[in-house]
Amino acid sequence: MLTEVFTLRQSEKEERLRAELVELVAHHRRNCPPYDRILAALDTDPEPATLAELPWLPVRLFKTRKLASVPDDEVIRVLTSSGTTGDVSRIHLDRAAAATQSRMLARTLGTVLGPRRLPMVVVDRAGVVGDRRSYSARGAGALGMVNFGRDHLWLLDADDRPDVAALKDFLARHGDAPFLIFGFTFMVWRYLYEVARDHGLDLSQGTLVHSGGWKKLADQAVDNAEFRRRLGADTGLTRIHNFYGMVEQIGTVFLEGPEGGSLYCPDFADVIIRDPVTWEEAPVGTPGLIEVISTLPTSYPGNLLLTEDLGVVHGVDDGHWPGKRFSVLGRLPRAEARGCSDTYTGGR
Amino acid sequence: MELQRLRTVFRTALELPEEAEVDGLEYRGIEKWDSLAHMSLVATIEDEFGVMLDTDEVIDLSSFDRARQILEKHGVVLAD
C-alpha cells in the first residue's frame, strides 16, 4: 500500500512533532488570550525536550469556553459535537484550517482507498445531515466522508430501515469492482452486516471504513476481532479499517492497519497514553487515558488534548506501518471522568 | 466549449436563479454551496463534461475558477 502519511519511525516523528508543536503552542498563546492565561497559570516550559512534556488541555475545555486563535471574521465554519454530558464543543475553523483538515484526511484515508473516488454505500440516511447549518456529529461524520465516493447509496430510509432492494441494485451495478462502504460501527453491524448475511449478499470487493466505538455492540459480545471475523466469513468483506478521531481534532484520524486490531498514527499526529492518576506516560501494554496530538489545528488551540477515552499502546515501530500502534478501550467511566476534571491542575 | 455551460452547471447544482452571477463564487462563500451541495456540483460537472474527478480534485474544487482550471487539466477548455 502506497502511503504518504504513515512513514515516520517513532523517534523521528517525536522530534519533528515536538519542534512543530513548540511553534504552534507559541502561535496559539499569541492569538488566543484564554489559552495563554491557562498556560501562564500552568507555568509550562516553552521549549520542553520531549513531546510528552508539551502542555495539553482536557478536551472538555472546548465545551465550556470559546477557544479560537483567529478573529471572528476569519472563521468560516464552527463545528459542534455533543458529548455524553450534553455539552457541546465548538471548534472554530478559518479557511486555511478547513482546507488543511480536508486534505490531510484525504491523504490518510487515501492510503487505503487510493486516489480514485469509488462507488460508495453510506450506512445512514441522507436526512442525517438535516439542517445543513447545525450538523450533528453523525451527520458531520458522514458528510466528511462523501468526498471519497461517487454514486452514493444512502442505505437507510427516513425511518432508519435498510433499503435491501437499493443495496442489491447497487451491488448489481458496482459489486464486482472496488467500492467503498462508510458507517458508524454499530450501524454497519445492525443495518449492513445482518442484512447482507441474511440475504446472502457478496461484499467481497468492498472496503469498509467505520468509526464510533463498540459500546452499543457490547451486549452482543461483538468486539473488533469478532466484527472482522464475521463480516469476512458471512459477507466476504475483508478490507476493513476502523478509525478513531474527534471533532476537536478534525481531519486527524488514527487508522486501523490492513492486518486489523491496531490503530496507527499518521505522520502529523501521535498518541500518548497517560496514567489517570499521575498523568505520567504509561508504558507499552498499560492502559490509560489517551492524549491525542496533531499539528493540524492552527485556528484553535487543539493540538494537544487529553481525551476521556481509555486506550493502550500495543507496540512501537513493530507493525504494518511505523510509529505507535494502539487500541481504544472505551470511555473512562463518568464518575471517574468528573473526578479527573475536579482534580485537574494542568499538564505540567 | 462555452464557459456558459459551466455557469449553468453551477446554477443547477447549487439551485441558484437563472440570472445569478456565479463566476466569483467560492465554496462556503454562499449558504447554498455547502458540503452536500458540493457533491451534487461534482456529480453534475462529471455528467456534463464527461470527466471523473479524483478525491483531491473534489477537495480542491473550492471556487468557480478552480472548477474551470480542474476541467482544463482534464482537457476541457472553456472559452469566455
Contacts between the chains, C-beta under 8 A, distances in Angstrom:
chain1	res1	chain2	res2	distance
A	76	B	28	5.6
A	77	B	28	7.0
A	98	B	28	7.8
A	99	B	59	7.8
A	99	B	62	7.2
A	102	B	59	4.8
A	103	B	56	7.8
A	103	B	59	6.1
A	106	B	55	5.2
A	106	B	56	6.2
A	106	B	59	5.7
A	110	B	55	6.5
A	113	B	55	7.6
A	115	B	54	4.8
A	115	B	55	6.1
A	115	B	56	6.6
A	116	B	52	7.6
A	116	B	54	6.2
A	116	B	55	7.5
A	117	B	52	7.6
A	117	B	53	7.1
A	117	B	54	6.7
A	117	B	55	5.5
A	117	B	58	6.8
A	129	B	36	5.7
A	132	B	34	5.0
A	132	B	36	6.2
A	133	B	31	7.8
A	143	B	35	4.8
A	143	B	36	6.6
A	144	B	35	7.8
A	146	B	35	7.4
A	146	B	36	7.9
A	146	B	39	5.3
A	147	B	35	8.0
A	147	B	38	7.8
A	147	B	39	7.5
A	147	B	55	5.9
A	147	B	58	4.9
A	147	B	59	6.0
A	148	B	55	5.5
A	150	B	43	7.2
A	150	B	46	7.7
A	150	B	52	7.9
A	152	B	39	7.2
